[in-house]
Amino acid sequence: MSKTMTVDVLSSIKGAQPSEAVSKLFDVIKNAHPTNNNAFNNANNNAVSLNDLRDDMIIESAAIEKQIIKENFPNEKNGFLVVSKVIEE
Amino acid sequence: MDSQIKQIHQQLVNKQITCTALVQEKLDLLKQNTHHTVNSLLDTQALELAAKVDVKIANGETIGLLEGIPFGIKDVYMVQGTYTTASSDLLKNYKSAYTATAIQKLLDAGAIPLVKENCDSFGHGSSSENTIFGAVKNAINPDLVGGGSSGGSAVNVAKGYTVFSIGGDTGGSVRQPAGYNNIYGLKPTYGRISRFGLMAYASSTDCVGPLAKSIEDIRIVLNVMSGKDIKDQTTYASAEIKDESISNSEGIKTIGYFKNFIESDAIDAQVKSDFLVSIEKIKAKGIEVKALDFFEANTLVSTYYTLAMAETASNLSRLDGTNYGERIESGNLKETYSVTRSENFSEESKRRIVGGNQVLSQGFSDEIYLKGLALRDQISENFENDFKEVDIILSPVTPSTPPKIGDSLKDPHAMYLSDAYTVGFSLGQLPTLTVPQGTATGLQISAAKNNDELVLKFANFLKDMI
């Protein structure tokens, strides 16, 4: 796990490189001086209250929903949806 | 302009027009249009729904206000059985299995969806040029961009192809194209409308937003879509905004504007002078105007994009050709992911995903991502303090007029900076409305969180005044 992962590997995008346009944005943040270094105060707290959590429930999908989900998987073999070969390493 | 929804409703009830003729006329306009606003037409379903409305009217049954009203949907919303492409190669053949809550509420009210509308791929852009369906052309001058990312939606409304459209606003994607095409566009308070079924770009600022030609139509559509939804736990319950409660400007005594937005070198001279003329007119009506301090445009844009890229890198990781999207087979699963994403994402989407993974990676996250979050909190605190002093904040929508088609793609950094006036209100999760008045690309009206009513109220006041 100690090996360094480059952005192309992290992003699963072949040949991906950091871009100059984006680096300029990051430089502004690096040089900024926020007065609070605590990023977890409450200004943008959208977390749900424990009292407000819904119960776990199982909702049966409609037949049409199941059918469309299958249509979105183009590869089918013997009634099973087929994914690519597994990673062997 | 008065409410088109109410006008059409009356014509339908009075049997001056049939719903089928109305829907057919709009479908024809959409089909023939050369502004590249259409990703797919929902013609069969729309005509079936229209026929049902006509039967109801013929039988003397009462119809609801939105029943039979034709509307458009940005192609990032799930509508069961329709192609939902996000204007991307990755999802060009993807069909929605279910319908977004906001859209379902409109369908339940009887509104008729006509079209899935062109936009920047996954919302990644400010010009609606980052799309596989061709750059959206501006409604007023087709040599210019339609704005983005909800460009197709704004142009359809401006041209009268749809009565209203539903866009999505993450950093200005409803407000900026509304400004570029001289119509109204609202980003409600974050959480007022459920995001369930809206394809996620940056989940902490994504908002569902209506575009229309009148404040009244924005109000009607907003009321229908608002409300708590168990499928989006960031939603909150909100009261209906009544027509009479926004018809006068009572209670608005002080407004503010950000000095540095107007004193910036980047602002177009005409936009600046038009904005200041509007401010003088407001003062002349006896409203106090305060010049406020705010963060530099560069800081706002950088904070927004840093956080939005981090969120989009995470949200789009599921688009790998196995969980979702067009798969391109390769040697093994990892290679398949990689080739699928390299070939099917646009340059701009790849730039943002890579940027997002950069800031989230070890070594960078403290220096950039966490600092970005701290800056965001400071921006929000700044707003909270401002709204102790003023009722409304007024701003231009954009520093300059729409660019020519082709220019934004050449200089992504310049495109990011063009969002300087919209992104701050997204980070603050504030209700903000673009009105087609005051400058060439309109004015933005913002109020404190959950105060969408005050925004519409001030818009009505401006409508009669400027």
Interface residues (C-beta under 8 A of the other chain):
Chain A: M5 V7 D8 L10 S11 S12 I13 K14 G15 A16 Q17 P18 S19 E20 A21 V22 K24 L25 F26 V28 I29 K30 A32 P34 T35 N36 N37 N38 A39 F40 N41 A43 N44 N46 V48 D52 L53 R54 S61 I64 E65 K66 I68 I69 E71 N72 P74 N75 V83 S84 K85 V86 I87 E88
Chain B: Q80 G81 N93 Y94 K95 S96 A97 Y98 Y190 G191 S204 I230 Q233 T234 N298 T299 V301 S302 T303 Y305 T306 M309 A313 S317 D320 G321 T322 Y324 R327 E329 S330 G331 N332 L333 K334 T336 Y337 S338 V339 R341 S342 F345 K350 R351 R352 I353 V354 G355 N357 Q358 V359 S361 F364 E367 I368 L370 K371 G372 L373 A374 L375 R376 D377 Q378 S380 E381 E384 D411 P412 H413 Y416 L427 Q429
